[in-house]
Amino acid sequence: MMQTQDFNRASLLRGLGVAPSDAMLSRTMGEMITTLCKVACPRTIWRIYPINRDRGLCLGDVPLLGRDIALHLTGCTEAAVLAVTLSSSVDTIIRRFQATDMTKALFLDAIAAEACEHLCHDVEKQVRARTAKVYMTARFSAGYGDFPLSTQAGLLRLLDAQRKIGLTVTQNQLLLPMKSVTAIIGLSNTPVQDARKYVCGVNCIGCPRYDTCRSRISR
């Protein structure tokens, strides 16, 4: 269960551009944190797969396409696939507030995103406790860089996520419930790097694409 003390109200307000000293909005944020904790039904699932490179990069029968995910998993021999969701009840309450109070809807949306992060951190701790690998990459989700969003369907199938935690993907490759996350964490016995910071074309120092990056050269 989510607990109200899991959330930093002042940090959430600052993230939305609101001064934590604003008493009225601070109370509203507290109200929305309590609301989410009451309605959310958080569920998680994860599984470790060996990385297969015989016919391109794959986890099970799911191909991992794109240069960025390949870079992220450099040196990794296994990867953890994870999925987390807050349940459809959170989507429902956000839609309800969108029709009646957009400020509360905006706050609740930000709180739900933070709650998903909490769930992902919890799963990372579980993976670290269960794996014999020394190093773990950061999470890398479909849609980052050139890693296709369409990969989500395959990852959910690997996890049997629809049956086990009620998580599906729409024809437009969006997760349903919406307040959900899927991701891959690389596992290795050698040091790893976080390729997420190399997919935007602005974090150049130390980037393995420094000499060939079109984004950097064109600036």
N, C-alpha and C positions, 0 to 999 in steps of 0.2 A: 504494500500500500504506500502511496505517496503521503508524505508528512509535510505540514506547512513549514516546518523548520528546515526542510531541504532546499528552500528557495531564498535567495538574497533579494529582498524587496528593493533595496536601494540600487543594486546593480541592474535589476530589470528596468527600473524607472530610467536610469541613466542611458541604458541601451535604447530606450524609446525617445530619448531627448527630453525627458521630464526631470526637473530638479527634485531630488529626494526630499527637499524641504517643503515641497508642496503638500500640505497636510491632507487636502481633500483627495488628490489623486493617489497619494500614498495609502489612504484608507481604501480607495477603490481597488488598488492593486492587491491589498491584503484580502479584500472580499473575494476577488477573482482567484487568488491562490487557494483560499478555502473552498471555493466552488469546484475548482479542478480536482482537488484532493478528494472531494466527495463523489464526483462522478466518474473519475478515471478508473479503468480496470486494466492496469499495465500488465503486459504479457511479453515474454522474451523467449527466443529460441536461438541456439547456435550449434554449429557442428564443425569439426576440423576435417579437412580433406587434403590428401596429397596433391601437389601441383604436378600436372602432367604437361610436359613440353614436347612430347613425341610428334604431335601433329598440330603445332601451335599451342598457345597457352590455354590450359583447360583446368577446370575443377569438376570432377566427375565427367558428365557429358556436356557441360556448359562451357562454351568457348568464351575466353576473356579477350575481347578485341580492343585494339588501340595501343598506341605506343606508351601512353601514360600509365596504364595499369601494369604493363610489362616492366616499365621503369620502376614502378612502386614495389613490385615483387622480385626485383633483382636479388639473387642470392637466397631467396626463400625456397624451401622444399615443401612446406605445407602452408595452408591458409585457413583461417577461421571465417566461416560465413555466418553472419548474424542478422537477425531481424527483431525489431522491437515495435510495439504498438501501444497506444493509450486506450484503444477501443473506440468503437463507433459512437459511444455516448459523448465523448469529447467533441467530435465533429458536430453532433446534434446541438450541443449547448452553445458552441461557437456560432452556428447558423442562427440560433434563436436570438442571440445578442446582436448579431448583424442586422436583424430586422427591427430591433428595439433600442439598442444603445451601442453605437460604433466604438466609443471609447472602451467600454467593457469588452467588446469583441476583440479589439486590438490588443488589449492587455492579456486577455485569455489566450490569444494566439501566441503571444510571446512566451507566456508561462508554459504553454504546451510544448513549444520548441525546446525550452529549457528542461522540461520533464523528460523529453526524449533523450536529451544529452545525458541526464542522470542515468537513465536505463542503459544507454550504450556504455557508460563508464562502468556500471555494475557488471555488464557482460564481459568487458575487457578484463576486469579483475578475476572473473571466473575462468576465462581462457588462460590467463597468466598462471593461475593456480593449478590448472590441469595439464599444461603443456610442458614438455621437457626442453623445449627450445629456449635459448637464452635471450634472443632478441625478438621484439614484436614491432611491426610497422604501425603507424597511425591508421585509423580507419580510412578506407577509400570506397566511395559510393558510386554506383552507376550514375552517369551524368557529369562527373568530374572530368574536366579536360575532354579528351576524345574517347572516353570509356562510355559506350552506348547506354542510354537509359533503358533500352529494350532488354538489357541483361537482367533486369530485376525479375522478370518472369521466370527465367531459368533458376535464379538463386532461390526464389520462393519455392520452386518445385523441388530443389535439392533438400530444402528444409521441411517439406510437406507443411508449409506455413499456413495454408488455408485451413487445413483440418486441425492443426495443433494450436494455432493462436488466432485464427479467423482473419488472416491477412491475405489480401488478393491484389491483383494489379488490373487496371482498366485497359481498354484497347488503346488509350492514349499514353500508356506506360506510367500512369500515376498510381501510387499506392492507395489502397482503400482498406481500412480507415486512413484518412489523410494524415493524421498525426502519427506517423510511423516512419521507420528508418530501416534500410537494409545497407549492409556494408561488408567489406572484406578486410581482414587483418592478416598480413603476411607474417609467417613464423620462420625464424632462421637461427642458425648457430653462428652466423657471422654478422657484423654490424650492418644495419639497414638505414635507408634514408626515406624521408617523407617526400614523395614525388608530388604531393598536392601543391606545394609552394612553387613548383616549376611549370605549372600548366597555364599560368596567366600571362606570361611574357613580361613581368615586371620585377620579379625577384631573381636577379641575374647572378649574384655572387654565389659561386659554388655550383651553379647549374650545369649538369652534364651536357646540355645543349648550347652552351655559351657560344661556341664557334659557328653554329649553324642556325641558330634561332632567328627566324624571319622577323618576329616581333621586335627583338632587340636591335637587329641590323637596320630596320626601317625607321627607327626613332632618331 
